[in-house]
Amino acid sequence: MVALQTSSVDPSYVLFSIGPAPGHDIQGGYGFAHETSGTWAVVGFGSAEVGCPPGASDNAVIPKDVLSGFRLSCPTSG
């Protein structure tokens, strides 16, 4: 199963989720794609805290307002 949702805050971001294929014991996950200059690229994928700091080359930090628009948030440190 694949689901896709465009950000209402910034339509250059898309949230997608991929479920495990039927009959397979592989975990699904979710991620973000971002459009820059007409080109879409996956900027993060995983099963938890995708798009959250500290970020990495394969897990970009997604703007907080974009995450909120998807009803997502990052854990607070403290």
PDB file of N, H, CA, C and O in Angstrom:
ATOM      1  N   MET A   1       0.832  -1.175   0.000  1.00  0.00           N
ATOM      2  CA  MET A   1       0.000   0.000   0.000  1.00  0.00           C
ATOM      3  C   MET A   1       0.885   1.249   0.000  1.00  0.00           C
ATOM      4  O   MET A   1       1.881   1.318   0.720  1.00  0.00           O
ATOM      5  N   VAL A   2       0.508   2.224  -0.811  1.00  0.00           N
ATOM      6  H   VAL A   2      -0.301   2.168  -1.396  1.00  0.00           H
ATOM      7  CA  VAL A   2       1.217   3.499  -0.869  1.00  0.00           C
ATOM      8  C   VAL A   2       0.193   4.612  -0.678  1.00  0.00           C
ATOM      9  O   VAL A   2      -0.882   4.576  -1.276  1.00  0.00           O
ATOM     10  N   ALA A   3       0.519   5.590   0.144  1.00  0.00           N
ATOM     11  H   ALA A   3       1.393   5.618   0.630  1.00  0.00           H
ATOM     12  CA  ALA A   3      -0.342   6.753   0.357  1.00  0.00           C
ATOM     13  C   ALA A   3       0.495   7.999   0.121  1.00  0.00           C
ATOM     14  O   ALA A   3       1.697   8.011   0.388  1.00  0.00           O
ATOM     15  N   LEU A   4      -0.148   9.044  -0.381  1.00  0.00           N
ATOM     16  H   LEU A   4      -1.124   9.034  -0.598  1.00  0.00           H
ATOM     17  CA  LEU A   4       0.542  10.275  -0.740  1.00  0.00           C
ATOM     18  C   LEU A   4      -0.318  11.462  -0.334  1.00  0.00           C
ATOM     19  O   LEU A   4      -1.528  11.460  -0.558  1.00  0.00           O
ATOM     20  N   GLN A   5       0.305  12.481   0.264  1.00  0.00           N
ATOM     21  H   GLN A   5       1.288  12.483   0.446  1.00  0.00           H
ATOM     22  CA  GLN A   5      -0.426  13.682   0.673  1.00  0.00           C
ATOM     23  C   GLN A   5       0.458  14.905   0.417  1.00  0.00           C
ATOM     24  O   GLN A   5       1.608  14.954   0.854  1.00  0.00           O
ATOM     25  N   THR A   6      -0.088  15.880  -0.291  1.00  0.00           N
ATOM     26  H   THR A   6      -1.022  15.840  -0.646  1.00  0.00           H
ATOM     27  CA  THR A   6       0.627  17.125  -0.552  1.00  0.00           C
ATOM     28  C   THR A   6       0.420  18.082   0.613  1.00  0.00           C
ATOM     29  O   THR A   6      -0.677  18.171   1.166  1.00  0.00           O
ATOM     30  N   SER A   7       1.473  18.792   0.981  1.00  0.00           N
ATOM     31  H   SER A   7       2.364  18.719   0.532  1.00  0.00           H
ATOM     32  CA  SER A   7       1.390  19.752   2.079  1.00  0.00           C
ATOM     33  C   SER A   7       0.484  20.918   1.717  1.00  0.00           C
ATOM     34  O   SER A   7       0.593  21.490   0.632  1.00  0.00           O
ATOM     35  N   SER A   8      -0.412  21.264   2.636  1.00  0.00           N
ATOM     36  H   SER A   8      -0.500  20.800   3.517  1.00  0.00           H
ATOM     37  CA  SER A   8      -1.256  22.447   2.450  1.00  0.00           C
ATOM     38  C   SER A   8      -0.502  23.709   2.865  1.00  0.00           C
ATOM     39  O   SER A   8      -0.924  24.816   2.531  1.00  0.00           O
ATOM     40  N   VAL A   9       0.590  23.556   3.577  1.00  0.00           N
ATOM     41  H   VAL A   9       0.933  22.657   3.848  1.00  0.00           H
ATOM     42  CA  VAL A   9       1.410  24.681   4.042  1.00  0.00           C
ATOM     43  C   VAL A   9       2.414  25.081   2.965  1.00  0.00           C
ATOM     44  O   VAL A   9       2.603  26.269   2.703  1.00  0.00           O
ATOM     45  N   ASP A  10       3.057  24.099   2.344  1.00  0.00           N
ATOM     46  H   ASP A  10       2.903  23.134   2.557  1.00  0.00           H
ATOM     47  CA  ASP A  10       4.059  24.318   1.301  1.00  0.00           C
ATOM     48  C   ASP A  10       3.958  23.160   0.321  1.00  0.00           C
ATOM     49  O   ASP A  10       4.497  22.086   0.589  1.00  0.00           O
ATOM     50  N   PRO A  11       3.273  23.350  -0.821  1.00  0.00           N
ATOM     51  CA  PRO A  11       3.037  22.249  -1.750  1.00  0.00           C
ATOM     52  C   PRO A  11       4.295  21.681  -2.421  1.00  0.00           C
ATOM     53  O   PRO A  11       4.199  20.763  -3.235  1.00  0.00           O
ATOM     54  N   SER A  12       5.457  22.216  -2.087  1.00  0.00           N
ATOM     55  H   SER A  12       5.535  22.962  -1.426  1.00  0.00           H
ATOM     56  CA  SER A  12       6.678  21.611  -2.610  1.00  0.00           C
ATOM     57  C   SER A  12       7.106  20.412  -1.760  1.00  0.00           C
ATOM     58  O   SER A  12       8.115  19.769  -2.053  1.00  0.00           O
ATOM     59  N   TYR A  13       6.339  20.114  -0.708  1.00  0.00           N
ATOM     60  H   TYR A  13       5.520  20.636  -0.470  1.00  0.00           H
ATOM     61  CA  TYR A  13       6.584  18.938   0.130  1.00  0.00           C
ATOM     62  C   TYR A  13       5.425  17.958  -0.002  1.00  0.00           C
ATOM     63  O   TYR A  13       4.259  18.352  -0.038  1.00  0.00           O
ATOM     64  N   VAL A  14       5.764  16.685  -0.074  1.00  0.00           N
ATOM     65  H   VAL A  14       6.711  16.364  -0.044  1.00  0.00           H
ATOM     66  CA  VAL A  14       4.781  15.608  -0.117  1.00  0.00           C
ATOM     67  C   VAL A  14       5.164  14.584   0.946  1.00  0.00           C
ATOM     68  O   VAL A  14       6.332  14.221   1.082  1.00  0.00           O
ATOM     69  N   LEU A  15       4.172  14.128   1.693  1.00  0.00           N
ATOM     70  H   LEU A  15       3.223  14.423   1.583  1.00  0.00           H
ATOM     71  CA  LEU A  15       4.347  13.051   2.666  1.00  0.00           C
ATOM     72  C   LEU A  15       3.873  11.768   1.995  1.00  0.00           C
ATOM     73  O   LEU A  15       2.787  11.736   1.415  1.00  0.00           O
ATOM     74  N   PHE A  16       4.671  10.720   2.068  1.00  0.00           N
ATOM     75  H   PHE A  16       5.553  10.746   2.539  1.00  0.00           H
ATOM     76  CA  PHE A  16       4.238   9.437   1.515  1.00  0.00           C
ATOM     77  C   PHE A  16       4.471   8.338   2.539  1.00  0.00           C
ATOM     78  O   PHE A  16       5.353   8.437   3.392  1.00  0.00           O
ATOM     79  N   SER A  17       3.676   7.306   2.439  1.00  0.00           N
ATOM     80  H   SER A  17       2.960   7.226   1.746  1.00  0.00           H
ATOM     81  CA  SER A  17       3.874   6.139   3.289  1.00  0.00           C
ATOM     82  C   SER A  17       3.790   4.895   2.422  1.00  0.00           C
ATOM     83  O   SER A  17       3.040   4.835   1.447  1.00  0.00           O
ATOM     84  N   ILE A  18       4.572   3.916   2.803  1.00  0.00           N
ATOM     85  H   ILE A  18       5.181   3.965   3.595  1.00  0.00           H
ATOM     86  CA  ILE A  18       4.630   2.652   2.078  1.00  0.00           C
ATOM     87  C   ILE A  18       4.450   1.545   3.098  1.00  0.00           C
ATOM     88  O   ILE A  18       5.212   1.437   4.059  1.00  0.00           O
ATOM     89  N   GLY A  19       3.447   0.733   2.879  1.00  0.00           N
ATOM     90  H   GLY A  19       2.829   0.821   2.098  1.00  0.00           H
ATOM     91  CA  GLY A  19       3.204  -0.393   3.771  1.00  0.00           C
ATOM     92  C   GLY A  19       3.914  -1.633   3.260  1.00  0.00           C
ATOM     93  O   GLY A  19       4.322  -1.681   2.099  1.00  0.00           O
ATOM     94  N   PRO A  20       4.065  -2.618   4.097  1.00  0.00           N
ATOM     95  CA  PRO A  20       4.702  -3.857   3.650  1.00  0.00           C
ATOM     96  C   PRO A  20       3.848  -4.552   2.590  1.00  0.00           C
ATOM     97  O   PRO A  20       2.620  -4.479   2.623  1.00  0.00           O
ATOM     98  N   ALA A  21       4.501  -5.215   1.665  1.00  0.00           N
ATOM     99  H   ALA A  21       5.499  -5.275   1.638  1.00  0.00           H
ATOM    100  CA  ALA A  21       3.782  -5.970   0.641  1.00  0.00           C
ATOM    101  C   ALA A  21       3.100  -7.166   1.285  1.00  0.00           C
ATOM    102  O   ALA A  21       3.657  -7.779   2.196  1.00  0.00           O
ATOM    103  N   PRO A  22       1.904  -7.505   0.825  1.00  0.00           N
ATOM    104  CA  PRO A  22       1.201  -8.661   1.394  1.00  0.00           C
ATOM    105  C   PRO A  22       2.076  -9.916   1.334  1.00  0.00           C
ATOM    106  O   PRO A  22       2.691 -10.216   0.311  1.00  0.00           O
ATOM    107  N   GLY A  23       2.116 -10.633   2.443  1.00  0.00           N
ATOM    108  H   GLY A  23       1.617 -10.389   3.275  1.00  0.00           H
ATOM    109  CA  GLY A  23       2.883 -11.870   2.505  1.00  0.00           C
ATOM    110  C   GLY A  23       4.358 -11.672   2.821  1.00  0.00           C
ATOM    111  O   GLY A  23       5.121 -12.638   2.845  1.00  0.00           O
ATOM    112  N   HIS A  24       4.766 -10.430   3.063  1.00  0.00           N
ATOM    113  H   HIS A  24       4.146  -9.646   3.044  1.00  0.00           H
ATOM    114  CA  HIS A  24       6.164 -10.171   3.391  1.00  0.00           C
ATOM    115  C   HIS A  24       6.274  -9.630   4.812  1.00  0.00           C
ATOM    116  O   HIS A  24       5.372  -8.947   5.297  1.00  0.00           O
ATOM    117  N   ASP A  25       7.348  -9.929   5.451  1.00  0.00           N
ATOM    118  H   ASP A  25       8.080 -10.484   5.057  1.00  0.00           H
ATOM    119  CA  ASP A  25       7.554  -9.547   6.842  1.00  0.00           C
ATOM    120  C   ASP A  25       8.500  -8.350   6.934  1.00  0.00           C
ATOM    121  O   ASP A  25       9.361  -8.296   7.812  1.00  0.00           O
ATOM    122  N   ILE A  26       8.333  -7.396   6.024  1.00  0.00           N
ATOM    123  H   ILE A  26       7.634  -7.440   5.311  1.00  0.00           H
ATOM    124  CA  ILE A  26       9.199  -6.221   5.981  1.00  0.00           C
ATOM    125  C   ILE A  26       8.404  -5.024   6.493  1.00  0.00           C
ATOM    126  O   ILE A  26       7.247  -4.836   6.117  1.00  0.00           O
ATOM    127  N   GLN A  27       9.017  -4.222   7.343  1.00  0.00           N
ATOM    128  H   GLN A  27       9.956  -4.374   7.649  1.00  0.00           H
ATOM    129  CA  GLN A  27       8.348  -3.058   7.920  1.00  0.00           C
ATOM    130  C   GLN A  27       8.167  -1.975   6.867  1.00  0.00           C
ATOM    131  O   GLN A  27       9.059  -1.744   6.050  1.00  0.00           O
ATOM    132  N   GLY A  28       7.033  -1.319   6.882  1.00  0.00           N
ATOM    133  H   GLY A  28       6.308  -1.506   7.545  1.00  0.00           H
ATOM    134  CA  GLY A  28       6.812  -0.171   6.023  1.00  0.00           C
ATOM    135  C   GLY A  28       7.400   1.076   6.661  1.00  0.00           C
ATOM    136  O   GLY A  28       8.084   0.997   7.682  1.00  0.00           O
ATOM    137  N   GLY A  29       7.138   2.204   6.068  1.00  0.00           N
ATOM    138  H   GLY A  29       6.582   2.268   5.239  1.00  0.00           H
ATOM    139  CA  GLY A  29       7.641   3.450   6.623  1.00  0.00           C
ATOM    140  C   GLY A  29       6.999   4.642   5.954  1.00  0.00           C
ATOM    141  O   GLY A  29       6.085   4.505   5.141  1.00  0.00           O
ATOM    142  N   TYR A  30       7.496   5.822   6.313  1.00  0.00           N
ATOM    143  H   TYR A  30       8.239   5.933   6.973  1.00  0.00           H
ATOM    144  CA  TYR A  30       6.996   7.040   5.694  1.00  0.00           C
ATOM    145  C   TYR A  30       8.177   7.957   5.404  1.00  0.00           C
ATOM    146  O   TYR A  30       9.270   7.794   5.945  1.00  0.00           O
ATOM    147  N   GLY A  31       7.920   8.916   4.541  1.00  0.00           N
ATOM    148  H   GLY A  31       7.031   9.048   4.101  1.00  0.00           H
ATOM    149  CA  GLY A  31       8.991   9.832   4.183  1.00  0.00           C
ATOM    150  C   GLY A  31       8.460  11.084   3.520  1.00  0.00           C
ATOM    151  O   GLY A  31       7.252  11.294   3.402  1.00  0.00           O
ATOM    152  N   PHE A  32       9.385  11.896   3.099  1.00  0.00           N
ATOM    153  H   PHE A  32      10.365  11.725   3.195  1.00  0.00           H
ATOM    154  CA  PHE A  32       9.053  13.151   2.452  1.00  0.00           C
ATOM    155  C   PHE A  32       9.777  13.251   1.125  1.00  0.00           C
ATOM    156  O   PHE A  32      10.921  12.818   0.984  1.00  0.00           O
ATOM    157  N   ALA A  33       9.086  13.833   0.153  1.00  0.00           N
ATOM    158  H   ALA A  33       8.157  14.185   0.268  1.00  0.00           H
ATOM    159  CA  ALA A  33       9.702  14.226  -1.109  1.00  0.00           C
ATOM    160  C   ALA A  33       9.587  15.739  -1.184  1.00  0.00           C
ATOM    161  O   ALA A  33       8.620  16.321  -0.692  1.00  0.00           O
ATOM    162  N   HIS A  34      10.572  16.369  -1.800  1.00  0.00           N
ATOM    163  H   HIS A  34      11.357  15.895  -2.199  1.00  0.00           H
ATOM    164  CA  HIS A  34      10.596  17.828  -1.906  1.00  0.00           C
ATOM    165  C   HIS A  34      10.920  18.198  -3.342  1.00  0.00           C
ATOM    166  O   HIS A  34      11.812  17.619  -3.961  1.00  0.00           O
ATOM    167  N   GLU A  35      10.183  19.171  -3.865  1.00  0.00           N
ATOM    168  H   GLU A  35       9.458  19.642  -3.363  1.00  0.00           H
ATOM    169  CA  GLU A  35      10.374  19.640  -5.230  1.00  0.00           C
ATOM    170  C   GLU A  35      11.215  20.903  -5.213  1.00  0.00           C
ATOM    171  O   GLU A  35      10.889  21.866  -4.519  1.00  0.00           O
ATOM    172  N   THR A  36      12.288  20.896  -5.971  1.00  0.00           N
ATOM    173  H   THR A  36      12.553  20.113  -6.535  1.00  0.00           H
ATOM    174  CA  THR A  36      13.146  22.063  -6.122  1.00  0.00           C
ATOM    175  C   THR A  36      13.455  22.236  -7.599  1.00  0.00           C
ATOM    176  O   THR A  36      13.967  21.317  -8.239  1.00  0.00           O
ATOM    177  N   SER A  37      13.152  23.393  -8.138  1.00  0.00           N
ATOM    178  H   SER A  37      12.737  24.139  -7.618  1.00  0.00           H
ATOM    179  CA  SER A  37      13.424  23.703  -9.551  1.00  0.00           C
ATOM    180  C   SER A  37      12.847  22.657 -10.496  1.00  0.00           C
ATOM    181  O   SER A  37      13.483  22.286 -11.483  1.00  0.00           O
ATOM    182  N   GLY A  38      11.649  22.184 -10.196  1.00  0.00           N
ATOM    183  H   GLY A  38      11.132  22.485  -9.395  1.00  0.00           H
ATOM    184  CA  GLY A  38      10.961  21.243 -11.067  1.00  0.00           C
ATOM    185  C   GLY A  38      11.361  19.787 -10.908  1.00  0.00           C
ATOM    186  O   GLY A  38      10.871  18.929 -11.642  1.00  0.00           O
ATOM    187  N   THR A  39      12.240  19.495  -9.965  1.00  0.00           N
ATOM    188  H   THR A  39      12.637  20.192  -9.368  1.00  0.00           H
ATOM    189  CA  THR A  39      12.699  18.127  -9.746  1.00  0.00           C
ATOM    190  C   THR A  39      12.319  17.668  -8.349  1.00  0.00           C
ATOM    191  O   THR A  39      12.604  18.342  -7.360  1.00  0.00           O
ATOM    192  N   TRP A  40      11.665  16.499  -8.281  1.00  0.00           N
ATOM    193  H   TRP A  40      11.434  15.951  -9.085  1.00  0.00           H
ATOM    194  CA  TRP A  40      11.290  15.911  -6.997  1.00  0.00           C
ATOM    195  C   TRP A  40      12.388  14.967  -6.530  1.00  0.00           C
ATOM    196  O   TRP A  40      12.971  14.236  -7.331  1.00  0.00           O
ATOM    197  N   ALA A  41      12.668  14.986  -5.229  1.00  0.00           N
ATOM    198  H   ALA A  41      12.194  15.579  -4.578  1.00  0.00           H
ATOM    199  CA  ALA A  41      13.645  14.074  -4.633  1.00  0.00           C
ATOM    200  C   ALA A  41      13.147  13.646  -3.264  1.00  0.00           C
ATOM    201  O   ALA A  41      12.561  14.442  -2.530  1.00  0.00           O
ATOM    202  N   VAL A  42      13.383  12.386  -2.922  1.00  0.00           N
ATOM    203  H   VAL A  42      13.860  11.740  -3.518  1.00  0.00           H
ATOM    204  CA  VAL A  42      13.086  11.898  -1.584  1.00  0.00           C
ATOM    205  C   VAL A  42      14.141  12.485  -0.656  1.00  0.00           C
ATOM    206  O   VAL A  42      15.340  12.343  -0.899  1.00  0.00           O
ATOM    207  N   VAL A  43      13.687  13.148   0.416  1.00  0.00           N
ATOM    208  H   VAL A  43      12.714  13.263   0.614  1.00  0.00           H
ATOM    209  CA  VAL A  43      14.616  13.797   1.344  1.00  0.00           C
ATOM    210  C   VAL A  43      14.645  13.118   2.707  1.00  0.00           C
ATOM    211  O   VAL A  43      15.376  13.550   3.598  1.00  0.00           O
ATOM    212  N   GLY A  44      13.866  12.074   2.876  1.00  0.00           N
ATOM    213  H   GLY A  44      13.272  11.723   2.153  1.00  0.00           H
ATOM    214  CA  GLY A  44      13.882  11.327   4.124  1.00  0.00           C
ATOM    215  C   GLY A  44      12.911  10.164   4.059  1.00  0.00           C
ATOM    216  O   GLY A  44      11.844  10.269   3.454  1.00  0.00           O
ATOM    217  N   PHE A  45      13.282   9.058   4.682  1.00  0.00           N
ATOM    218  H   PHE A  45      14.149   8.973   5.174  1.00  0.00           H
ATOM    219  CA  PHE A  45      12.400   7.897   4.757  1.00  0.00           C
ATOM    220  C   PHE A  45      12.802   7.077   5.976  1.00  0.00           C
ATOM    221  O   PHE A  45      13.989   6.920   6.262  1.00  0.00           O
ATOM    222  N   GLY A  46      11.815   6.557   6.687  1.00  0.00           N
ATOM    223  H   GLY A  46      10.851   6.685   6.454  1.00  0.00           H
ATOM    224  CA  GLY A  46      12.086   5.725   7.852  1.00  0.00           C
ATOM    225  C   GLY A  46      10.801   5.314   8.530  1.00  0.00           C
ATOM    226  O   GLY A  46       9.725   5.363   7.933  1.00  0.00           O
ATOM    227  N   SER A  47      10.920   4.907   9.785  1.00  0.00           N
ATOM    228  H   SER A  47      11.794   4.868  10.269  1.00  0.00           H
ATOM    229  CA  SER A  47       9.739   4.458  10.519  1.00  0.00           C
ATOM    230  C   SER A  47       9.446   5.320  11.743  1.00  0.00           C
ATOM    231  O   SER A  47       8.422   5.128  12.399  1.00  0.00           O
ATOM    232  N   ALA A  48      10.333   6.271  12.061  1.00  0.00           N
ATOM    233  H   ALA A  48      11.165   6.426  11.529  1.00  0.00           H
ATOM    234  CA  ALA A  48      10.098   7.148  13.206  1.00  0.00           C
ATOM    235  C   ALA A  48      10.973   8.395  13.094  1.00  0.00           C
ATOM    236  O   ALA A  48      12.120   8.321  12.652  1.00  0.00           O
ATOM    237  N   GLU A  49      10.430   9.524  13.491  1.00  0.00           N
ATOM    238  H   GLU A  49       9.498   9.584  13.850  1.00  0.00           H
ATOM    239  CA  GLU A  49      11.150  10.792  13.567  1.00  0.00           C
ATOM    240  C   GLU A  49      11.775  11.232  12.244  1.00  0.00           C
ATOM    241  O   GLU A  49      12.810  11.899  12.237  1.00  0.00           O
ATOM    242  N   VAL A  50      11.154  10.863  11.135  1.00  0.00           N
ATOM    243  H   VAL A  50      10.313  10.321  11.141  1.00  0.00           H
ATOM    244  CA  VAL A  50      11.635  11.293   9.827  1.00  0.00           C
ATOM    245  C   VAL A  50      11.422  12.802   9.716  1.00  0.00           C
ATOM    246  O   VAL A  50      10.356  13.310  10.066  1.00  0.00           O
ATOM    247  N   GLY A  51      12.422  13.504   9.238  1.00  0.00           N
ATOM    248  H   GLY A  51      13.288  13.091   8.954  1.00  0.00           H
ATOM    249  CA  GLY A  51      12.333  14.952   9.072  1.00  0.00           C
ATOM    250  C   GLY A  51      12.690  15.749  10.309  1.00  0.00           C
ATOM    251  O   GLY A  51      12.616  16.978  10.299  1.00  0.00           O
ATOM    252  N   CYS A  52      13.078  15.058  11.386  1.00  0.00           N
ATOM    253  H   CYS A  52      13.138  14.059  11.394  1.00  0.00           H
ATOM    254  CA  CYS A  52      13.394  15.717  12.648  1.00  0.00           C
ATOM    255  C   CYS A  52      14.897  15.958  12.787  1.00  0.00           C
ATOM    256  O   CYS A  52      15.705  15.248  12.188  1.00  0.00           O
ATOM    257  N   PRO A  53      15.264  16.967  13.583  1.00  0.00           N
ATOM    258  CA  PRO A  53      16.678  17.186  13.867  1.00  0.00           C
ATOM    259  C   PRO A  53      17.270  15.952  14.561  1.00  0.00           C
ATOM    260  O   PRO A  53      16.543  15.261  15.274  1.00  0.00           O
ATOM    261  N   PRO A  54      18.521  15.663  14.385  1.00  0.00           N
ATOM    262  CA  PRO A  54      19.531  16.553  13.845  1.00  0.00           C
ATOM    263  C   PRO A  54      19.613  16.549  12.332  1.00  0.00           C
ATOM    264  O   PRO A  54      20.328  17.376  11.765  1.00  0.00           O
ATOM    265  N   GLY A  55      18.912  15.654  11.655  1.00  0.00           N
ATOM    266  H   GLY A  55      18.331  14.982  12.115  1.00  0.00           H
ATOM    267  CA  GLY A  55      18.975  15.594  10.201  1.00  0.00           C
ATOM    268  C   GLY A  55      20.241  14.895   9.745  1.00  0.00           C
ATOM    269  O   GLY A  55      21.171  14.681  10.523  1.00  0.00           O
ATOM    270  N   ALA A  56      20.257  14.551   8.490  1.00  0.00           N
ATOM    271  H   ALA A  56      19.502  14.725   7.858  1.00  0.00           H
ATOM    272  CA  ALA A  56      21.403  13.892   7.860  1.00  0.00           C
ATOM    273  C   ALA A  56      21.206  13.988   6.356  1.00  0.00           C
ATOM    274  O   ALA A  56      20.162  14.446   5.893  1.00  0.00           O
ATOM    275  N   SER A  57      22.186  13.566   5.605  1.00  0.00           N
ATOM    276  H   SER A  57      23.034  13.194   5.981  1.00  0.00           H
ATOM    277  CA  SER A  57      22.064  13.658   4.146  1.00  0.00           C
ATOM    278  C   SER A  57      20.886  12.852   3.618  1.00  0.00           C
ATOM    279  O   SER A  57      20.316  13.201   2.584  1.00  0.00           O
ATOM    280  N   ASP A  58      20.515  11.785   4.307  1.00  0.00           N
ATOM    281  H   ASP A  58      20.978  11.501   5.147  1.00  0.00           H
ATOM    282  CA  ASP A  58      19.375  10.968   3.884  1.00  0.00           C
ATOM    283  C   ASP A  58      18.129  11.197   4.735  1.00  0.00           C
ATOM    284  O   ASP A  58      17.156  10.451   4.623  1.00  0.00           O
ATOM    285  N   ASN A  59      18.154  12.223   5.586  1.00  0.00           N
ATOM    286  H   ASN A  59      18.944  12.828   5.677  1.00  0.00           H
ATOM    287  CA  ASN A  59      17.003  12.559   6.425  1.00  0.00           C
ATOM    288  C   ASN A  59      17.027  14.066   6.708  1.00  0.00           C
ATOM    289  O   ASN A  59      17.412  14.506   7.791  1.00  0.00           O
ATOM    290  N   ALA A  60      16.606  14.839   5.707  1.00  0.00           N
ATOM    291  H   ALA A  60      16.292  14.482   4.827  1.00  0.00           H
ATOM    292  CA  ALA A  60      16.604  16.296   5.840  1.00  0.00           C
ATOM    293  C   ALA A  60      15.634  16.735   6.921  1.00  0.00           C
ATOM    294  O   ALA A  60      14.610  16.088   7.143  1.00  0.00           O
ATOM    295  N   VAL A  61      15.952  17.829   7.590  1.00  0.00           N
ATOM    296  H   VAL A  61      16.783  18.354   7.409  1.00  0.00           H
ATOM    297  CA  VAL A  61      15.039  18.406   8.582  1.00  0.00           C
ATOM    298  C   VAL A  61      13.931  19.131   7.817  1.00  0.00           C
ATOM    299  O   VAL A  61      14.199  20.028   7.018  1.00  0.00           O
ATOM    300  N   ILE A  62      12.703  18.735   8.071  1.00  0.00           N
ATOM    301  H   ILE A  62      12.486  18.007   8.720  1.00  0.00           H
ATOM    302  CA  ILE A  62      11.534  19.323   7.413  1.00  0.00           C
ATOM    303  C   ILE A  62      11.073  20.509   8.251  1.00  0.00           C
ATOM    304  O   ILE A  62      11.042  20.423   9.478  1.00  0.00           O
ATOM    305  N   PRO A  63      10.710  21.630   7.595  1.00  0.00           N
ATOM    306  CA  PRO A  63      10.250  22.790   8.367  1.00  0.00           C
ATOM    307  C   PRO A  63       9.111  22.421   9.333  1.00  0.00           C
ATOM    308  O   PRO A  63       8.207  21.656   9.000  1.00  0.00           O
ATOM    309  N   LYS A  64       9.192  22.988  10.522  1.00  0.00           N
ATOM    310  H   LYS A  64       9.927  23.610  10.793  1.00  0.00           H
ATOM    311  CA  LYS A  64       8.233  22.674  11.589  1.00  0.00           C
ATOM    312  C   LYS A  64       6.788  22.920  11.162  1.00  0.00           C
ATOM    313  O   LYS A  64       5.907  22.127  11.495  1.00  0.00           O
ATOM    314  N   ASP A  65       6.529  24.013  10.427  1.00  0.00           N
ATOM    315  H   ASP A  65       7.245  24.657  10.156  1.00  0.00           H
ATOM    316  CA  ASP A  65       5.157  24.300  10.004  1.00  0.00           C
ATOM    317  C   ASP A  65       4.654  23.271   8.990  1.00  0.00           C
ATOM    318  O   ASP A  65       3.463  22.961   8.965  1.00  0.00           O
ATOM    319  N   VAL A  66       5.546  22.743   8.161  1.00  0.00           N
ATOM    320  H   VAL A  66       6.514  22.995   8.182  1.00  0.00           H
ATOM    321  CA  VAL A  66       5.154  21.694   7.215  1.00  0.00           C
ATOM    322  C   VAL A  66       4.804  20.423   7.984  1.00  0.00           C
ATOM    323  O   VAL A  66       3.784  19.793   7.708  1.00  0.00           O
ATOM    324  N   LEU A  67       5.645  20.044   8.946  1.00  0.00           N
ATOM    325  H   LEU A  67       6.474  20.557   9.170  1.00  0.00           H
ATOM    326  CA  LEU A  67       5.333  18.873   9.774  1.00  0.00           C
ATOM    327  C   LEU A  67       3.990  19.045  10.475  1.00  0.00           C
ATOM    328  O   LEU A  67       3.167  18.129  10.481  1.00  0.00           O
ATOM    329  N   SER A  68       3.767  20.219  11.067  1.00  0.00           N
ATOM    330  H   SER A  68       4.435  20.963  11.063  1.00  0.00           H
ATOM    331  CA  SER A  68       2.500  20.482  11.765  1.00  0.00           C
ATOM    332  C   SER A  68       1.315  20.341  10.827  1.00  0.00           C
ATOM    333  O   SER A  68       0.269  19.826  11.221  1.00  0.00           O
ATOM    334  N   GLY A  69       1.469  20.792   9.594  1.00  0.00           N
ATOM    335  H   GLY A  69       2.319  21.211   9.274  1.00  0.00           H
ATOM    336  CA  GLY A  69       0.398  20.664   8.601  1.00  0.00           C
ATOM    337  C   GLY A  69       0.026  19.226   8.324  1.00  0.00           C
ATOM    338  O   GLY A  69      -1.116  18.934   7.969  1.00  0.00           O
ATOM    339  N   PHE A  70       0.981  18.326   8.484  1.00  0.00           N
ATOM    340  H   PHE A  70       1.909  18.563   8.773  1.00  0.00           H
ATOM    341  CA  PHE A  70       0.729  16.884   8.323  1.00  0.00           C
ATOM    342  C   PHE A  70       0.338  16.226   9.643  1.00  0.00           C
ATOM    343  O   PHE A  70       0.191  15.006   9.712  1.00  0.00           O
ATOM    344  N   ARG A  71       0.170  17.036  10.691  1.00  0.00           N
ATOM    345  H   ARG A  71       0.289  18.027  10.634  1.00  0.00           H
ATOM    346  CA  ARG A  71      -0.124  16.551  12.052  1.00  0.00           C
ATOM    347  C   ARG A  71       1.008  15.695  12.609  1.00  0.00           C
ATOM    348  O   ARG A  71       0.779  14.702  13.300  1.00  0.00           O
ATOM    349  N   LEU A  72       2.237  16.106  12.292  1.00  0.00           N
ATOM    350  H   LEU A  72       2.423  16.912  11.732  1.00  0.00           H
ATOM    351  CA  LEU A  72       3.428  15.447  12.800  1.00  0.00           C
ATOM    352  C   LEU A  72       4.236  16.453  13.614  1.00  0.00           C
ATOM    353  O   LEU A  72       4.099  17.663  13.436  1.00  0.00           O
ATOM    354  N   SER A  73       5.057  15.952  14.486  1.00  0.00           N
ATOM    355  H   SER A  73       5.168  14.969  14.630  1.00  0.00           H
ATOM    356  CA  SER A  73       5.949  16.822  15.245  1.00  0.00           C
ATOM    357  C   SER A  73       7.177  16.014  15.642  1.00  0.00           C
ATOM    358  O   SER A  73       7.178  14.784  15.609  1.00  0.00           O
ATOM    359  N   CYS A  74       8.210  16.736  16.014  1.00  0.00           N
ATOM    360  H   CYS A  74       8.209  17.735  16.041  1.00  0.00           H
ATOM    361  CA  CYS A  74       9.431  16.097  16.473  1.00  0.00           C
ATOM    362  C   CYS A  74       9.439  16.075  17.994  1.00  0.00           C
ATOM    363  O   CYS A  74       8.853  16.947  18.635  1.00  0.00           O
ATOM    364  N   PRO A  75      10.097  15.085  18.567  1.00  0.00           N
ATOM    365  CA  PRO A  75      10.195  15.061  20.027  1.00  0.00           C
ATOM    366  C   PRO A  75      10.989  16.274  20.521  1.00  0.00           C
ATOM    367  O   PRO A  75      11.923  16.734  19.865  1.00  0.00           O
ATOM    368  N   THR A  76      10.603  16.767  21.666  1.00  0.00           N
ATOM    369  H   THR A  76       9.844  16.393  22.200  1.00  0.00           H
ATOM    370  CA  THR A  76      11.348  17.881  22.245  1.00  0.00           C
ATOM    371  C   THR A  76      12.444  17.326  23.132  1.00  0.00           C
ATOM    372  O   THR A  76      12.254  16.343  23.848  1.00  0.00           O
ATOM    373  N   SER A  77      13.590  17.975  23.068  1.00  0.00           N
ATOM    374  H   SER A  77      13.744  18.774  22.486  1.00  0.00           H
ATOM    375  CA  SER A  77      14.671  17.532  23.940  1.00  0.00           C
ATOM    376  C   SER A  77      14.658  18.417  25.163  1.00  0.00           C
ATOM    377  O   SER A  77      14.262  19.580  25.089  1.00  0.00           O
ATOM    378  N   GLY A  78      15.071  17.900  26.240  1.00  0.00           N
ATOM    379  H   GLY A  78      15.393  16.955  26.301  1.00  0.00           H
ATOM    380  CA  GLY A  78      15.037  18.739  27.412  1.00  0.00           C
ATOM    381  C   GLY A  78      15.279  17.995  28.599  1.00  0.00           C
ATOM    382  O   GLY A  78      15.285  18.562  29.692  1.00  0.00           O
TER     383      GLY A  78
END
